[in-house]
């Protein structure tokens, strides 16, 4: 795991190695083991790299890495897990290798088959910049699911790119002007959805895309993988449940075995839930020694899963490590969120993710995570609510309005949001109201201007008939938006802030493609979510250790905002300060604060988003 950055100059400006070194500095946590820069002879192209050594720890794996023919150079973040098979194939074509890194294989594969032909063969997570001197092209590539991040920015005469936003800020010509639309989208979703970034000058490279940067600075955007090409419940010949079960079991085992490849100590996050338990069970099945597992616990009632994790670890025989975290430890990370995430990010589970990452890094360098199972196999409770909400919409609006008014008086955020959602006849708005935090009416109270958001991938995906019914649309929307921009961004930034590589075996693209064509009856049956995934797990872990209500990986934000974090609300969300900064409307923000503190409304998610933005603004714009 590493950090990449660099530039392509299409004007007179030639920033040189000084800029490359400055761009590399803020990526030190992503790559603490080594650093390097490469500059073309004419100074037009520069690559910077920070290395976290995972495979081939020798200098043969150092980056930026020139190709053996001197015609290309690569700066790369991630892992291509099937690189040894690809290397064997490339040797048949006469390719010679000097080391044992996947970096060298990527270079050779791109020379042999072209960038598009190479990435189609890769199993893994990756974001890389490849300069092809022969074609005079800079290629920027991101993996299919968006596990690894990559940003692109344009300044006068320069194309800049980096794993995160901080390296872009090292360039004097990069503008820190906030994208007001992106700020609105952040307030709606709790994260900035791709391709936007919080800065107007920067954009996220989309998952499954290859950007081809031409010498004149123009950029061609090509899609090499898209979920819609594989979506279709029951696509292909009819199959029995046992046939689907065996295929899924085989894919999961293959994916986990690939992700055990490492030249440094390796372990896994274990919450005791379905996805992490399955990941660890398959790891232990493939490992000759006890797998190291890690969990954190809280003394707060309703937020501690450590006991479940301990039971699963005991059954599987793992080398389990547990840390009980105090409220003080968690609260201390609130002010560190802007440094770890670079742009406003209001998913409060970022804090426990940072805690478990730091604890895990004290023992190992690589950790497997169970992320992705809910999106692929219909695991979120909100999918059931959307299905039920559609039935409620059949009730006349004259009856729905009183019902909404009654339920909205319950001072619990999720109850209030669910109550309000039954007023919507548009399925996309109904689902957004389930997952979003600020709808347009409330946005108009806190933002000077509210832009049209219908062009966002969120609404475009949900509106497409090809996905199927409303639940299938919700799942496809989450895989395209919420998964890469919230869940995967959260895990990447939290783990990389601790110099820990996180691997996500459930998001092997072969499993994603399998899940995309799997009939819904094998995802949900008789009210049981993730039906087929559970069947695989129940072969390895007794059902009684796992049958319990789903628990989120959260913190008591509601109580904290009324108590421990109250001084931060006074400091950062006071009317005078809000008015001076000019991004938000003081009266609307004050209303959110007052209603929450009084207990009349549960605004915990909205208030948390406002506070995180204020902390981010102080860190990056002051």
Secondary structure, DSSP 8 states (H G I E B T S, - for coil): -EEEEEEEE-SS---HHHHHHHHHHTTTTT-BSEEEEEE-TTSSEEEEEEE---S--SGGG-SSEE-TTSSEEEEEEEEETTHHHHHHHHHHTT---SS--HHHHHHHHHHHHHHHHHHTT--EEEEEEEEETTTTEEEEEE-TT--S--EEEEETTEEEEESSSHHHHTSTT----B-HHHHHHHHHHSS--TTB-SBTTEEE--TTEEEEE-TTS-EEEEES--GGGT--TT-SS---HHHHHHHHHHHHHHHHHHTT--SS-EEEE--SSHHHHHHHHHHHHH-SS--EEEEEEESSTTS--HHHHHHHHHHHT-EEEEEEE-HHHHHTTGGGHHHHHSS----THHHHHHHHHHHHHTT-SEEE--TTHHHHHT--HHHHHHHHHHHHTTS-HHHHHHHHHHHTTS--HHHHHHHHHTT--SHHHHHHHHH-S--HHHHHHHBS-----TTSHHHHHHT-GGG-SHHHHHHHHHHHTHIIIIIIHHHHHHHHTTT-EEE-GGG-HHHHHHHHHS-GGGTEETTEESHHHHHHHHTTS-GGGT-S----S---HHHHHHTTTHHHHHHHS-HHHHHHH-SB-HHHHHHHHHHHHHTSS--HHHHHHHHHHHHHHHHHH-
